[in-house]
Amino acid sequence: MQTVNSIKDLRLVISEWRQNGLRIAFVPTMGNLHAGHLQLVKTAQQQADRVVVSIFVNPAQFGPNEDFASYPRTERQDQAKLTACGADLLFLPSVNEMYPAPLQTQVSVKGLSTLHCGASRPGHFDGVAVVVCKLLNMVQPDLLLLGEKDFQQLAVIRTMVADLSIPVAIQGVATMREADGLAMSSRNGYLTAAERQHAPLLYRALCATRDAVLSGTTDYRPVMDRQAQTLRDAGFMLDYFRICRSADLLPAKETDTELVILIAAKLGKTRLIDNIYFTRADPARTTP
């Protein structure tokens, strides 16, 4: 695997691949790679001739009181994992390479970016949108692969790409989970041993709520209240817990069939997010 640190060197490699008619897939990450990231790479390898991975801890998507300075940086280990996985090119830029001057241009997906995590982390998705837009302009891939664990982020990037007519296909890849159901995340390493034992309750709450909806429940609130109380009893501080339409992440109505349950909560000092999306039968067609 080749590693480059500059946009110039990245474009030289990409240009050679393009001249040879190769299909290019791109996996953007912030490093501290786990099996979920590597699954993105493996999926990309099935669909493209060359796979580019970026590692960049993006300061633009961290708020003033968030964990930018302490976010785990494991570049040497990440390089070894990507080499073993068979990635073709690692783009490992510095902050100065990505942001050589203060940005005068904003990339913002209105509405969608202010919901859910966007309400709790103002400006977060603007930072995500601008860095992904920049990376897409640098790499110019045919295919962009993103994990479904951050369902809202995936929705924001899909909208941005469509609105700006960026010529890239987007593929979401299913969330990779630990054996006990906890969604893999770089932030799981912040959990204490005791917190790690409770963390899978987040996914169990999602599954229980989904199962209740699939069983025909249309009054969501009592089900969600029970699950929320179970989480609070285990030490979680809930940020949000909502059943939404998967298309636009707005509150689901009784007639909606394509649903996603979104959840975010703090356990100790660690903020965890997860989701589960599914299709239920159309109530209008199942009513006797």
Disulfide bonds with the S-S distance in Angstrom:
none
